[in-house]
Amino acid sequence: MSERPSAITGAFRQPFKQQVVFFRNKLGNLVPTARWDDMRRGEHDLGFMVAGATKADLLADLAAAVNRSISEGETLQAFRKDFKAIVERRGWKGWTGEGSKKGEAWRTRIIYQTNMATSYAAGRYAQLMEGGFAFWVYKHGGSLEPRVQHLAWNGLTLAPAHPFWQTHFAPNGWGCSCYVVGARNEAGARRLGGDPAKTLPEGWDTINPSTGAPPGISKNWDYAPGGRVADVVNTMAEKTRQWQYELAKAYMQGVPESVRDRLAQSYRALPSVADDTRRYARRVWQNLEEVDLSPYRTLGLLTSEDVQAIERLQTKPVAGFDYALDPSSVRHIQKHHGNDQSERMRGQRAVTEADFAELPRMLNSPDSVEDAGMSDAGLPLVRYRKDIGGERYNAVFSVRSGRRMLALTTLYIQP
């Protein structure tokens, strides 16, 4: 466990198991709200909300975008692009920040950073509870305009059972970058910047009438993110030993099927998913596999309708599977369907990197799903077809039961 959380320093691209588990655990409870304080304190451990989002489809879209940011380490810029597309697609009006670039930038930053910070803190809390540390150390985040009370708590070293942590476990307000680290003994706490001799100021636990929280803590921030579900988070995280691709699609089986289907559809509708699918293909085609390239690129879970359609074509069960592509399939497509001359002779046109961005849309609304026989390795094949811009896209997937996925095998395009 690193001393300083990546979510605090701004490098959000390193999700860890407990963080992902905590957020995924909330996806089964998408809560419609009119105001930001309709959910309070620890209620945020148990459900997902965005203030003003009341419709189920809108909430699912926003949850999918935030989930992708957390579990796949997406940037604020990617989230902003997804948010804009969601707002336009769902016709969401009247949300706080709408109507100006400054307001929209502020709102998207608040949604992104708050979910990142609280999910990281919740995962951190679970780790600290499991770690058996003798002391927890409060660390100021180092902001240029520090809050006086937060700065005063810097280095405070207390036992995990101290009531301070029930209300003051960081973050303690909007944009707060404070965090907590664990130490085995007083010497270890000092090495981490802690001061075991430091005492709490008098009145630290009195309630400010204007906020309903102790001094220095914003309204509804006087709780420990993840405190209500730490045991569940650690239990679920302990069961996971997979690498990042598996982690990105894990923990969804506990989500109700109807919500899971909406989230899968919402995931594939995100512009960032199309962009990253195209970039994945480009990196493979440019022989950049060693640069930030995972062995598989997920395209989201199959919906219940997808499962039924495929199981009607072949007998192997595919519930809980996801769609995916890997470098070997992308290279195969480049070699066999990426040449203009050879494709013209087949009555087809060459596949380009940009065409991979159409895969999520194909999977969300195919014109047909067909049995495509068996692969040379004896795996069942399924063909998805969709007409896009006067061309017919054909994507063939193999059913890989061991990996619990439908893996892209080939892609070709007929004018």
Secondary structure, 3 states (H helix, E strand, C coil): CCCCCHHHHCCCCCCCHHHHHHHHCCCCCECCCCCHHHCCHHHHHCCECCCCCCCHHHHHHHHHHHHHHHHCCCCHHHHHHHHHHHHHHHCCCCCCCCCCHHHHHHHHHHHHHHHHHHHHHHHHHHHHHHHCCCEEEEECCCCCCCCHHHHHHCCEEECCCCCHHHHHCCCCCCCCCCEEEEECCHHHHHHCCCECCCCCCCCCCCCECCCCECCCCCCCCCCCCCCCCHHHHHHHHHCCCCCHHHHHHCCCCCCCHHHHHHHHHHHHHCHHHHHHHHHHHHHHHCCCCCCCCCCCEEEEECCHHHHHHHHHHCCCCCCCCEEEECHHHHHHHHHHHCCHHHHHHCCCECCCHHHHHHHHHHHHCCCEEEEEEECCCCCEEEEEEEEECCEEEEEEEEEECCCCEEEEEEEEEEC
